[in-house]
Amino acid sequence: MRRKHQQKVTGIVVNEKLNVERAKLRKFRALLHNIEINGWQDQTWGRADHLIHAVEGYINFVHMVNPSKASAFKEKLKTIITRHGVPFVEVNEIIPEVLEPAENTETERKIIVIKEEKADWWNIF
């Protein structure tokens, strides 16, 4: 590859040293700034239902790759929480249903045979 191209693996840039994608970090920094100015309302990060969990999760992801950048984000999040508090997160508990095992009655097993037409694999269109 040429010198100035990003080589990415699972969202991590692996050129000279491991790092998080620069554009995504800028968007995240902008999100933190918007939350600090306007509060938690009407802010989104990806498709997350609960913004606080998404922000903490992304900070932990950055911490795995680059701990120095993550420490700055953690401090920013602490100042946001002291200023605006932690947003309310609604917890829905799902109670699993207990299914009783069905009685083992005599059941018939049917064998289904699928007939395939022989066709040339190179003529698929």
C-alpha positions, 0 to 999 in steps of 0.5 A: 500500500502507499504511504498515506493510506489508512490500513484498517482492521475492525475499526482500528488503524494499523499503519505505524502504530495502533490508533482509532480512526481520526474522523470517528474520534473527531465526531466523538469529540464533537458529541462530547462537546455538544453534550457538555453545552446542550445536555443529554437531550437529542444527542445520539451516538450510532444506533444506541438506545441509551446514550450514556452506555454508548459513550462509556463503551466507546471510551473503553474501546478507545482505552484499549487502543490508545489509553492517553486519548481515553483518559482525556475523554474520561475526564470530559465525561466526568465534567459532563456528569457533574454539570448535567448529571447522569441521564435516566436509563429505563430498565425493562426486565424480561421475565423468561417464561418457563415452558413445561416439557411436552409429553413424548408421544409416538411421532412419525419422522418424515424424511424430505428428499430435495431433488436438485436439477443438475446444472452447470455451475458456470451458467448460474445467470 
